[in-house]
Amino acid sequence: MQTDAENAISLTKAALDKGAQVVLLPEKWTENIDNAQLKYFEELAKTQSAYIIPGALEDGISVVAPIIFPDGSLRGLVKKNHLFKNETGRLIPGNKVGIFTVGGVKMGVEICYDLDFPEVSRELAKKGAEIILVPAKIRKDTLHIWRKYMEIRALENRIAIVSANNFTPPEFMGGSTLVVPVNKGEYVEPVTYEIIGEKIGFTIVEIETTSYLKDRVERLKEIKEPPEVEVLDPIY
């Protein structure tokens, strides 16, 4: 029987052999970052000249998502900004997210619960992100709610959102998802695709970012600084 790391490395290699340029793994697919054996992902990235985000994992201090570049170097370490439930008080939140460019396309990375907060995705969008990659660990019974967050972020920023979701039955049943903003003429609609069902596996998706380029540019022009809030209650 393969270990979690062996299985993840095997699937990553299979995806790269099929032509993937960027590989995204889920949040907490293994217990901690030491178990992930990052050196093998670094070797794969270098051998295959690809970008790999080997999930989001606890490092004893925070929840981090390493970004490995095609030269095999670990160039970025995105930290989870909004800790979830039992992470709070036990781990330290981050205050940065990451963005990198693949073939002229800017990709942002944020971690799971960060997607619930609109300002995280908005800051990535303002920096030019065309696709946001989200390693996630979402329970089966709340996956439908998670997809609503994905749709809203895709809609309000006019960018694609890709989520790789944890598969640890029976509570976490995968269901990795892609949401793309589609121009319907008079309006833009977020279209949702379940790219991997309730199983361990991989799939390769091609996202044509030029299909929503005009909508994205127009939305960026419309973004303003938050309005000042005037308190209207009487002062006694």
Summary of the structure (lengths in Angstrom):
residues: 236
radius of gyration: 18.2
end to end distance: 70.7
largest distance: 70.7
contacts: 730
relative contact order: 0.12
helix: 33%
strand: 27%
